[in-house]
Amino acid sequence: MATKQPTPPPQYSEGSIRVLKGLEPVKQRPGMYTRTDNPLHILQEVLDNAADEALAGHGKKIGVTLHADGSVTIDDDGRGIPFGMHPEEKAPVIELVFTRLHAGGKFDKGSGGAYSFSGGLHGVGVSVTNALSKRMEATSHREGQVARLVFSGGDVVEKLTLRKQESGDRKQGTSVRVWPDAKYFETSALPMNELVHLLRSKAVLMPGVSVTLTNEKTKDTQNWLYKGGLRDYLMQSLHGDPVIPLFEGDGYADSNHDSFAEGEGAAWAVAFTEDGQPVRESYVNLIPTSAGGTHDSGLRDGLFTAVKSFIELHALLPKGVKLMPEDVFARASYVLSAKVLDPQFQGQIKERLNSRDAVRLVSSYVRPTMELWLNQHVEYGKKLAELAIKAAQSRQKAGQKVEKRKGSGVAVLPGKLTDCESKDIAYNEVFLVEGDSAGGSAKMGRNKENQAILPLRGKVLNTWEVERDRLFANNEIHDISVAVGVDPHGPNDSPDMSGLRYGKVCILSDADVDGSHIQVLLLTLFFRHFPKLIETGHVFVARPPLFRVDAPARGKKPASKVYALDDGELTAILDKLRKDGVREGSWSISRFKGLGEMSAEQLWDTTLNPDTRRLMPVQLGSLDFATTEGLITQLMGKGEAAARRELMELHGDSIEIDV
């Protein structure tokens, strides 16, 4: 009987490196570019382009048609996509727009640019739509001609044709018909509620622009045209009656503004109710930001500062009550529409705004307007103050109850823990910080009210195979458990969570490889021995930046410091500086070797401040507990060296590391 020859290990050589061209990266990893649960987002990319034309003042109508064959057409009466030859690429511009990643009309900001403000910014939008569609037809009406081009799977299948406009043709505009490819999506059915909400919100944010949805199957047509803007929209959406009349306003920078570009600013409508689920919607350049972001933080900051100063001015705060932003904001419903010249979004689907300046931008217009309004309507101001004070008293009472219950425990808090003043579990945060020097910066930079710091010395023990009753032999783990207030437990246990001292347990390590290792060791500890903390959403990973770019003054923009999480963000920042006309090399780049190199102020701005930081919740995601456990065993188990080697040989070339 012949012996079976062992399979030779996969070779890693020059031929192992694969370069993805054109739209291949999108087809290989669609989830990196768009939502793959259904095709709505790839259609939204086309819709956003139509909305950008209206936002720029070049269109008054947007139409969406759901065809019986599953395709969708989006029409606008904007300027029409140019179809002449691109001066550098020697291909029709309309073809480049739909087939090249990072090609578009929205990078060229400022004077002479086609768009001053736009939602489409990454330049990968409609090319992603094209890549993930079985067929796509693009038609542009412009300059007395009609241009048509047809694609399949991102490739041109019918070359550009031009004809003269006839009497039945519209004068200008773009029409795009898309047949999404079902193989890229969990379901090909469009979520109708989401689509209707999206179209209605576009109409609200662009008063005077008509938005129409036509369904060929049901023969239904819906049309939205709002004249009243945000106020009417919020009133229609509210659950419960407002305690005071709606507060609305707007503010935009003029050409003489010191910090912001002309036209940057926001419009808002805010209502306060005593009951019912608050309605909260925010947009940046008409893009719905479902996960909020720094513009929401600016609204919250502006409202809180205005209400707090009104309460202080009229001496309304009872003794012993401390007001926090959430007390004012808890019962607020709002619609916020911000205009930001160069918005930085988290993720390609732009669900959260990350631009740090947006906090200051929105707050600087909301605060003075709100202060003025409150002092002109003192009775309404007192009602709002009463609502906020009541929320603060309820929060403080709840905190005192918890404090009493856990005060009978015998655990003594670790000496190196710098605790916070607040007793409100929901509001409190503890940062597990790598190293004493970083712990020192964090202690000085934190908000003493609700942020606690626990510095950790060296690398935490790999606890994947440590028995639960031996855990406390390690001082660091003992200190973490006592500080957090929850005992180690298994996935099927029901631990006593009443002693939990912080709503957020945040892992804060350096942005380099060693920091990532410490992160993995702490995540292993929480997953193995504190799984209920992850399950109930209490564990987070802080993301400090790796680089700082000091940019010189440009035009009316003063000199600035910009932070980048990684090489990708650094490249994007430098590209933006070049596009702003900053001379090559006139900026300086600093690389943080560790958190300890950051001043307290820098650490607050980038990593601790809730308005501007990046804090990632730790969740199991789509994998179940058992599958995740198997993967972590492979990565962290002592007897798994062979499996780890195989994993690295298979996937090593797809990982970028910072050595």
C-alpha positions in Angstrom: 0.0 0.0 0.0 1.5 3.3 -1.1 2.1 5.9 1.7 0.4 9.2 1.1 2.9 12.0 0.5 2.5 15.0 2.8 1.1 18.1 1.0 4.0 20.6 0.5 3.4 23.8 2.4 2.2 26.7 0.2 5.1 28.7 -1.2 5.5 32.4 -0.5 7.3 34.0 -3.4 7.2 36.9 -5.8 4.3 35.2 -7.6 2.2 35.1 -4.3 1.7 38.9 -4.5 -1.5 39.8 -6.3 -2.2 43.3 -7.5 -6.0 44.0 -7.8 -6.7 46.4 -10.8 -9.6 48.6 -11.7 -12.8 47.6 -9.8 -11.5 44.2 -8.7 -10.9 45.2 -5.1 -14.7 46.1 -4.8 -15.8 42.7 -6.2 -13.3 40.8 -4.0 -14.3 42.7 -0.8 -17.6 44.5 -1.3 -18.1 44.9 2.4 -15.1 47.3 2.6 -16.9 49.7 0.2 -20.6 49.4 0.9 -23.4 47.7 2.9 -24.0 44.2 1.6 -27.2 43.4 3.5 -29.2 44.9 0.6 -28.5 47.1 -2.5 -29.9 50.3 -1.0 -26.5 51.9 -0.4 -25.2 51.4 -3.9 -28.3 53.2 -5.1 -27.8 55.9 -2.5 -24.4 56.7 -4.1 -26.2 57.6 -7.3 -28.9 59.5 -5.4 -26.3 61.5 -3.5 -24.8 62.6 -6.8 -28.2 63.9 -7.9 -28.7 65.6 -4.6 -25.2 67.2 -4.8 -26.3 68.8 -8.1 -29.4 70.3 -6.4 -27.3 71.4 -3.4 -25.0 73.2 -5.8 -28.1 75.0 -7.1 -28.3 73.2 -10.5 -31.4 71.1 -10.2 -34.9 71.2 -8.9 -36.1 67.6 -9.5 -35.0 64.2 -8.5 -36.9 61.1 -9.6 -36.5 57.4 -8.5 -38.3 54.7 -10.4 -38.5 51.0 -9.2 -38.9 49.0 -12.4 -40.8 45.6 -12.6 -37.6 43.8 -13.6 -35.8 44.8 -10.3 -33.8 47.6 -11.8 -33.9 51.2 -10.4 -33.6 54.5 -12.3 -32.4 57.7 -10.7 -33.0 60.9 -12.7 -32.0 64.5 -12.0 -32.2 67.8 -13.9 -28.7 68.9 -13.0 -25.8 69.8 -15.3 -25.4 66.3 -16.7 -22.1 64.4 -16.3 -19.5 65.8 -18.8 -18.7 63.3 -21.6 -15.8 65.0 -23.3 -12.3 63.5 -23.2 -10.4 63.8 -19.9 -7.2 65.9 -20.6 -4.9 63.5 -18.7 -6.6 60.1 -18.8 -7.5 60.3 -22.5 -10.9 58.6 -21.9 -14.5 60.1 -21.7 -15.1 61.7 -18.3 -18.4 59.9 -17.9 -16.6 56.5 -18.3 -14.0 57.5 -15.7 -16.7 58.5 -13.2 -18.2 55.0 -13.3 -15.1 52.8 -13.7 -12.3 54.4 -11.7 -12.0 54.4 -7.9 -11.0 57.8 -6.6 -12.2 59.7 -9.6 -14.8 62.4 -9.3 -15.7 66.1 -9.4 -15.7 66.6 -5.6 -12.1 66.6 -4.7 -11.5 70.0 -6.3 -12.8 72.2 -3.5 -12.9 76.0 -3.3 -12.9 78.6 -6.0 -13.3 77.1 -9.5 -14.3 73.7 -8.2 -17.4 72.0 -9.6 -18.8 71.5 -6.1 -18.1 73.6 -3.0 -20.1 71.3 -0.7 -20.9 67.7 -1.5 -21.7 64.4 0.2 -19.8 62.4 -2.3 -16.2 62.8 -1.2 -14.3 59.6 -1.3 -14.6 59.3 -5.1 -15.4 55.6 -4.9 -19.2 56.0 -4.9 -20.8 55.3 -8.2 -17.8 53.2 -9.4 -18.8 50.8 -6.5 -22.4 50.9 -7.7 -21.1 49.9 -11.2 -18.8 47.1 -9.9 -21.7 45.4 -8.0 -24.3 45.7 -10.8 -25.1 43.1 -13.5 -25.9 46.0 -15.8 -25.8 49.8 -15.6 -27.0 52.4 -18.2 -25.8 56.0 -17.8 -27.3 58.8 -19.9 -26.2 62.4 -19.8 -28.1 65.3 -21.3 -25.8 68.3 -21.8 -25.0 71.0 -24.3 -27.6 70.0 -26.8 -26.4 66.4 -26.9 -27.4 63.1 -25.3 -24.6 60.7 -24.3 -25.2 57.0 -23.4 -22.9 54.4 -22.1 -23.7 50.8 -20.8 -21.7 48.7 -18.3 -21.8 45.2 -17.0 -20.0 44.2 -13.8 -18.1 47.5 -14.0 -16.9 47.0 -17.6 -18.0 49.0 -20.6 -20.2 46.7 -22.8 -21.6 49.5 -25.1 -19.2 52.3 -25.8 -20.1 55.9 -25.5 -22.7 57.1 -28.2 -23.7 60.7 -28.8 -26.8 62.0 -30.5 -28.4 65.4 -30.8 -31.2 66.3 -28.4 -34.7 65.9 -29.9 -37.9 67.8 -29.1 -39.0 65.2 -26.4 -35.6 65.2 -24.6 -35.0 67.2 -21.5 -32.4 70.0 -21.8 -30.0 68.8 -19.1 -29.5 66.2 -16.4 -28.3 62.6 -15.7 -30.2 59.4 -15.8 -28.7 56.2 -14.3 -30.5 52.8 -14.4 -29.0 50.1 -12.2 -29.5 46.3 -12.1 -27.9 45.3 -8.8 -26.1 41.9 -8.9 -27.9 39.7 -6.3 -24.8 37.6 -5.6 -23.2 40.5 -3.7 -26.1 41.0 -1.3 -27.8 39.0 1.4 -31.2 40.0 -0.1 -31.9 41.8 -3.4 -35.1 43.3 -1.9 -34.9 47.0 -1.1 -36.0 48.1 2.4 -38.9 50.3 1.4 -39.2 52.2 4.7 -35.5 53.2 4.6 -35.8 54.2 1.0 -38.9 56.4 1.6 -37.2 58.0 4.7 -34.1 58.7 2.7 -36.0 60.4 -0.2 -38.3 62.4 2.2 -35.2 63.6 4.1 -33.5 64.8 0.9 -36.7 66.9 0.1 -36.7 68.3 3.7 -33.0 69.3 3.5 -33.5 71.0 0.1 -36.6 73.1 0.4 -38.0 73.7 -3.1 -36.6 70.6 -4.6 -39.2 68.0 -5.7 -38.3 64.3 -5.0 -40.5 61.6 -6.5 -40.7 57.8 -6.0 -42.5 55.7 -8.7 -43.2 52.0 -8.3 -44.0 50.3 -11.6 -45.3 47.1 -9.9 -47.8 48.8 -7.6 -48.4 51.8 -9.9 -47.9 54.0 -6.9 -46.2 57.5 -7.0 -45.1 59.5 -4.0 -43.9 63.0 -4.1 -42.2 65.2 -1.5 -41.8 69.0 -1.8 -41.2 70.9 1.4 -41.3 74.7 1.8 -41.1 74.7 5.6 -37.8 72.8 6.0 -36.5 71.3 9.2 -39.2 72.7 11.6 -42.2 71.1 9.8 -40.3 67.9 9.4 -39.5 67.6 13.0 -43.0 68.5 14.1 -44.4 65.7 11.9 -41.9 63.1 13.3 -42.2 63.9 17.1 -43.5 61.4 19.6 -45.1 63.4 22.4 -45.8 67.1 22.8 -42.9 69.6 23.1 -42.5 71.2 26.6 -41.4 74.5 24.9 -41.8 75.7 21.3 -39.4 74.4 18.8 -36.0 76.0 18.9 -34.6 76.4 15.3 -31.9 78.4 13.7 -28.9 78.4 11.4 -25.5 79.9 11.0 -22.9 79.9 8.2 -19.4 81.3 7.9 -18.8 84.3 5.7 -15.7 85.0 3.6 -14.1 86.8 6.5 -14.3 84.0 9.1 -11.0 83.2 10.9 -11.4 79.5 11.2 -14.0 78.2 8.8 -14.5 78.3 5.0 -17.2 80.5 3.5 -20.6 78.6 3.6 -19.6 76.2 6.3 -22.1 76.0 9.2 -25.4 74.3 10.1 -29.2 74.5 10.3 -31.1 72.9 13.1 -34.5 72.3 14.7 -34.7 71.1 18.3 -37.7 70.1 20.5 -37.8 68.9 24.1 -40.4 66.4 25.2 -41.2 64.8 28.6 -42.0 61.4 27.2 -41.8 59.3 24.0 -38.8 58.1 22.1 -36.6 61.1 21.0 -36.2 61.6 17.2 -32.6 62.3 16.2 -31.5 62.8 12.7 -28.3 64.4 11.4 -26.9 65.1 8.0 -23.7 66.4 6.5 -24.0 67.9 3.0 -27.3 66.0 2.7 -25.7 62.6 3.6 -27.6 60.9 6.5 -25.2 60.2 9.3 -27.2 57.4 11.1 -24.4 56.9 13.7 -24.1 60.7 14.4 -20.7 62.1 14.8 -18.8 65.3 15.6 -21.6 67.6 14.3 -24.1 66.0 16.7 -21.5 66.5 19.5 -21.3 70.2 18.5 -25.1 70.6 18.8 -25.0 68.9 22.2 -22.2 71.0 23.4 -23.9 74.2 22.2 -27.2 73.4 23.8 -25.6 72.3 27.1 -23.4 75.4 27.4 -26.3 77.7 26.6 -28.7 76.1 29.1 -26.1 75.9 31.8 -25.2 79.6 31.4 -29.0 80.4 31.6 -29.4 78.4 34.8 -26.3 80.1 36.3 -27.5 83.5 35.3 -30.9 83.0 36.9 -29.5 81.1 39.9 -31.9 78.1 39.3 -29.6 75.2 40.2 -30.4 73.6 43.6 -27.6 73.1 46.1 -25.7 69.8 45.5 -27.0 69.2 42.0 -24.3 69.0 39.2 -25.5 69.4 35.7 -24.1 67.2 32.9 -24.6 67.4 29.1 -26.8 64.3 29.1 -29.2 66.0 31.5 -30.0 68.7 28.9 -29.8 66.4 25.9 -31.7 63.3 27.2 -35.1 64.6 26.2 -34.0 66.5 23.1 -35.3 65.6 19.6 -33.6 67.2 16.7 -32.9 67.4 13.0 -29.4 68.8 12.2 -28.1 69.6 8.7 -24.4 70.6 8.7 -22.4 71.9 5.7 -18.7 71.0 5.9 -16.3 71.8 3.1 -14.2 68.7 3.4 -16.0 66.2 5.7 -14.0 63.1 7.0 -16.4 60.2 7.5 -15.9 56.9 9.4 -16.1 54.1 6.8 -17.1 54.3 3.2 -20.8 54.3 3.8 -20.4 57.6 5.7 -22.6 56.7 8.6 -20.6 58.8 11.1 -18.8 62.2 10.8 -15.3 62.2 12.2 -14.2 65.8 11.3 -12.9 67.2 14.6 -13.5 70.9 13.6 -17.3 70.1 13.2 -17.7 70.2 17.0 -16.5 73.7 17.2 -18.3 74.7 13.9 -21.8 73.7 15.0 -21.4 74.6 18.7 -20.2 78.2 17.8 -23.5 78.8 16.0 -25.9 76.9 18.2 -24.7 78.3 21.6 -25.1 82.1 21.1 -28.4 81.6 19.2 -29.8 79.4 22.0 -28.6 81.8 24.8 -30.2 84.7 23.1 -33.4 82.7 22.5 -33.6 81.6 26.2 -33.1 85.1 27.5 -35.8 86.4 25.2 -38.2 83.7 26.4 -37.4 83.5 30.1 -40.5 81.4 31.0 -39.6 78.8 28.4 -36.0 78.9 29.6 -37.2 78.1 33.1 -39.3 75.2 31.9 -36.3 73.8 30.0 -34.1 74.3 33.1 -36.6 72.5 35.2 -36.5 69.5 32.8 -32.7 69.3 32.9 -32.5 69.7 36.7 -35.1 67.0 37.2 -33.0 64.6 34.9 -29.8 65.5 36.9 -31.6 64.8 40.3 -32.9 61.4 39.0 -29.4 60.5 37.8 -27.7 61.5 41.1 -30.3 59.5 43.1 -29.7 56.4 41.0 -26.0 56.8 41.5 -26.4 57.1 45.3 -28.5 53.9 45.5 -25.8 51.9 43.7 -23.1 53.4 45.9 -24.9 52.2 49.1 -25.4 48.7 47.8 -21.8 48.2 46.9 -20.4 50.1 49.9 -20.8 47.0 52.1 -18.3 45.0 50.0 -14.8 44.2 51.4 -12.8 44.9 48.2 -10.3 47.7 48.6 -9.7 49.7 45.4 -6.2 49.4 44.0 -3.9 52.2 45.0 -2.8 53.0 41.5 -6.4 53.6 40.3 -7.1 57.3 39.9 -10.9 57.2 40.3 -13.5 59.7 39.0 -15.8 61.8 41.1 -19.2 60.8 39.6 -21.2 57.9 40.9 -23.3 57.6 37.8 -22.4 54.1 36.3 -23.8 54.9 32.9 -21.7 58.0 32.6 -18.4 56.7 34.1 -15.5 55.3 32.2 -12.3 53.6 33.2 -9.2 53.5 30.9 -6.8 50.6 31.2 -3.7 52.4 30.1 -0.4 50.8 29.0 2.5 52.1 31.1 3.0 54.5 33.9 4.1 57.5 31.8 1.0 57.3 29.6 -1.1 56.8 32.8 0.4 60.1 34.0 -0.6 62.0 30.8 -4.1 60.4 31.0 -4.5 61.4 34.6 -3.7 65.0 33.8 -5.7 65.1 30.5 -8.9 63.3 31.6 -12.2 64.7 32.7 -12.0 64.1 36.5 -15.8 64.1 36.8 -16.4 60.8 35.0 -13.0 59.3 33.7 -10.9 57.0 35.8 -7.4 55.8 34.9 -5.8 52.4 35.8 -2.2 52.2 34.5 -0.9 48.7 33.8 2.7 47.7 34.1 4.2 45.6 31.2 2.2 43.0 29.2 -0.7 41.4 30.9 -0.7 37.6 31.3 -2.1 35.5 28.5 -5.1 34.1 30.5 -6.6 31.9 27.8 -5.6 28.7 29.7 -5.4 30.1 33.2 -7.8 28.5 35.7 -10.3 31.0 37.2 -9.2 30.5 40.8 -5.6 31.2 39.9 -6.3 34.5 38.1 -5.9 36.7 41.2 -2.3 35.5 41.6 -1.5 38.1 38.9 -1.6 41.6 40.4 -2.7 43.4 37.2 -5.7 41.1 36.7 -6.6 41.4 40.4 -6.5 45.2 40.1 -8.7 45.2 36.9 -11.3 43.0 38.5 -11.5 45.0 41.7 -11.5 48.4 39.9 -14.3 47.3 37.5 -16.3 45.7 40.3 -17.2 42.4 38.6 -15.8 39.0 39.5 -14.4 36.6 36.9 -17.1 34.3 35.4 -17.8 31.9 32.5 -20.1 32.4 29.5 -23.0 30.5 31.1 -22.7 32.0 34.6 -24.9 34.8 35.9 -22.4 37.0 37.7 -23.5 39.8 40.1 -23.3 42.9 37.9 -24.6 45.2 40.6 -21.1 46.0 41.7 -20.1 47.3 38.2 -18.5 50.7 38.7 -18.1 51.9 35.1 -20.4 51.9 32.1 -17.4 51.9 29.7 -14.2 49.8 30.3 -11.8 51.1 27.7 -8.5 49.5 26.6 -6.0 52.2 25.8 -2.7 51.1 24.4 -0.1 52.5 22.0 -0.9 52.6 18.3 2.0 50.3 17.4 2.5 46.5 17.3 3.3 46.2 21.1 0.1 48.2 21.8 -1.9 45.8 19.6 -0.4 42.9 21.5 -1.5 44.3 24.9 -4.9 45.0 23.3 -5.2 41.3 22.3 -4.1 40.1 25.7 -6.8 42.3 27.5 -9.5 41.3 25.0 -8.5 37.6 25.7 -8.9 38.3 29.4 -12.4 39.8 29.0 -13.7 37.2 26.5 -12.4 34.3 28.6 -13.1 35.5 32.2 -15.5 38.5 31.9 -17.7 37.5 28.9 -20.8 39.2 30.4 -19.0 42.6 30.2 -18.7 42.2 26.4 -22.2 40.7 26.0 -23.7 43.7 27.8 -21.7 46.2 25.7 -19.3 47.6 28.4 -15.9 46.9 26.8 -14.4 49.3 24.3 -11.1 49.8 22.5 -9.7 53.4 22.3 -7.9 54.4 19.1 -5.1 56.8 19.7 -3.4 58.3 16.6 0.0 57.2 15.3 0.9 60.4 13.5 0.6 64.2 13.9 0.8 66.5 11.0 1.6 70.2 11.6 0.2 72.0 8.6 1.2 75.7 7.8 -1.5 78.4 7.3 -3.2 78.2 4.0 -5.3 81.0 2.6 -7.7 82.1 5.3 -7.2 78.8 7.2 -4.7 79.2 10.2 -1.9 76.7 10.9 -3.3 73.5 12.3 -2.5 70.2 13.9 -4.1 67.1 12.3 -3.9 63.6 13.7 -3.9 60.3 11.7 -4.7 56.9 13.1 -2.6 55.0 10.6 -0.7 55.3 7.3 -3.9 55.3 5.3 -5.3 58.4 7.1 -1.8 60.1 6.9 -1.9 59.6 3.1 -5.4 61.1 2.9 -4.4 64.1 5.0 -1.3 64.8 2.9 -3.4 64.5 -0.3 -5.8 67.0 1.1 -3.0 69.5 1.9 -1.7 69.2 -1.6 -5.1 69.8 -3.0 -5.4 72.9 -0.7 -2.3 74.2 -2.5 0.1 73.7 0.5 3.7 73.5 -0.8 5.1 69.9 -0.8 7.2 69.3 2.4 6.1 72.5 4.2 4.3 70.4 6.7 6.0 68.3 9.4 5.0 64.8 10.4 5.6 63.4 14.0 5.2 59.8 14.8 4.2 59.0 18.4 6.3 56.1 19.7 3.8 55.7 22.5 1.0 57.4 24.5 3.7 58.6 27.0 5.0 61.0 24.3 1.7 62.8 24.1 1.0 65.8 26.3 -2.1 65.7 28.5 -3.8 68.1 26.1 -3.0 66.0 23.0 -4.3 62.8 24.7 -7.5 64.6 25.7 -8.1 66.0 22.2 -7.4 62.7 20.3 -8.4 59.9 22.6 -10.3 60.9 25.8 -12.7 63.7 24.6 -16.0 62.0 23.9 -16.7 64.6 21.1 -13.6 63.9 19.1 -12.2 60.5 20.0 -12.6 57.2 18.2 -13.9 54.5 20.6 -14.7 51.1 19.2 -17.3 48.9 21.0 -16.2 45.3 21.4 -18.9 43.0 20.1 -19.1 39.4 18.9 -20.6 40.5 15.5 -22.0 37.8 13.2 -20.0 35.0 14.8 -21.4 33.0 17.7 -19.6 32.4 21.0 -18.4 28.9 20.1 -16.9 30.0 16.7 -15.2 33.0 18.3 -13.8 30.7 21.1 -12.4 28.3 18.5 -10.6 31.2 16.6 -9.1 32.6 19.8 -7.9 29.2 20.9 -6.1 28.9 17.6 -4.5 32.3 18.2 -3.8 32.2 22.0 -3.7 28.5 22.9 -0.2 27.2 24.0 -0.6 23.9 22.1 -1.7 25.6 18.8 1.7 26.5 17.3 1.2 24.4 14.2 -2.3 25.7 13.5 -1.0 29.3 14.0 1.8 28.7 11.6 -0.6 27.3 9.0 -2.8 30.4 9.5 0.1 32.7 9.0 1.3 30.9 5.9 -2.2 31.1 4.3 -3.0 34.7 5.2 0.3 36.3 6.1 0.6 38.2 2.8 -2.8 39.9 3.2 -1.7 41.6 6.5 0.1 44.9 6.7 2.3 45.2 9.8 4.2 48.0 11.3 7.6 46.5 12.2 
